[in-house]
Amino acid sequence: MGLLPSLFGGKAPLRPNGHAPFSQPSDRDRRALFWWLKRNTSVTAIEHNANLWTAFAKEWEKWLRSQDDPPEEDVTSYKYIVNDQLNYERGLQSLRRGDRSVWLRRSSEGWLGKINTGLIQRRLELTPAEEHIQHLASYGVPLSLLRAYYAAHDAAMAVGHEIAYSALDRPRRAGARPLLAYLPFDTSLPEPRWDISFKPGASAPKDGIYEQVDAQGNIVGGMAYFVKSEKAEGETGLEFGPQSWDVTQKATSDFLWRLLWEDTRYKDGKIPDEERHYQTPSESVAIEHAVRDGAKVAPQNLRCEANHPCPKTGFWFTPARAGSRQRFEAGQVMPEVGGDYGATIWQWDDEQG
């Protein structure tokens, strides 16, 4: 897709010439938004959320079977739960082949786009406080079911396809800025692609992460993940520049979505190595809450799945077995420990003495 000559008067710059006439986001904040969107659209993150939803579906089924005559509305709810479970499975199967159309919200095969939007909307209708869980439990709803439900929905809320700089620390959305401090791998930004851009109201030419810029190359807003052929909204509030937070049509029409990173993951059938170190959505929620409450948080993201090479020499442990702490050398294959806990995930021990 070509550039828009009327906006640029010829050849567009690869980057702004000189200093921007208005404030710009820091490099750290740009990296935070970029990583947050990249993680949210990964197989690793969505597989984690799908597993949480499966656990919730099992709890709901167990609850129904425990009743001699379960209410019809609870049976109907279970059908919707199972349908979302199937959407997760279908979406992940396609995403692992590099098919990102699963993120399209209105597509008949936009399995992940539909389920992610639906789960977040349903979650916003509820109060997450422990007091609310106890209140529902008083009506006979099992605590294990309620906690499985909230775990699945908290994880769903920790992902999304668009983020503004003002949302970096937004509560209950796993703000990206505090999470960036716990990434053990390179989060540098790629070189922006001025040759691939599109106007608001038009369709994205490629799968990937885009950012809002003006005709001079200055950043005027946040980032968003678009699937090829997905249409962007015609009006979006801008965060930087003379038109910031003016949501009129005039204020929001003078910018482009510029490609920052083209998403080509999984087309070779492989999951990128860096995803072994991704914080799961559940971990990111826990980190955000701890940081918000002023607690000291260990780098939970320095983790390694069994049967993968150790990323760092030192002492590691796994919750899958008590007393598992031991030293591994970088490159050494991390072992499975078995048991009923599930997958063996080795975690870096902060106490290296």
Secondary structure, DSSP 8 states (H G I E B T S, - for coil): ----HHHHTSS--SS-SSS-SS----HHHHHHHHHHHHHHTSHHHHHHHHHHHHHHHHHHHHHHHTSSS--HHHHHHHHHHHHHHHHHHHHHHHHTTT-GGGG-SSSTT-HHHHHHHHHHHHHHTS---HHHHHHHHTTT--HHHHHHHHHHHHHHHT--SEE-GGGTT-TTTT-HHHHHTT--S-------EEEEEE-TTSB-SSSEEEEEE-TTS-EEEEEEEE-TT-B--S-----SSTTTT--SHHHHHS-EEEEEEE--TTTTS---GGGGG---HHHHHHHHHHHHTT-----TT-EEETTSB-SSSEEEE-TTSTT--EEE-TT-B-----SSS-S-EEEE-S---
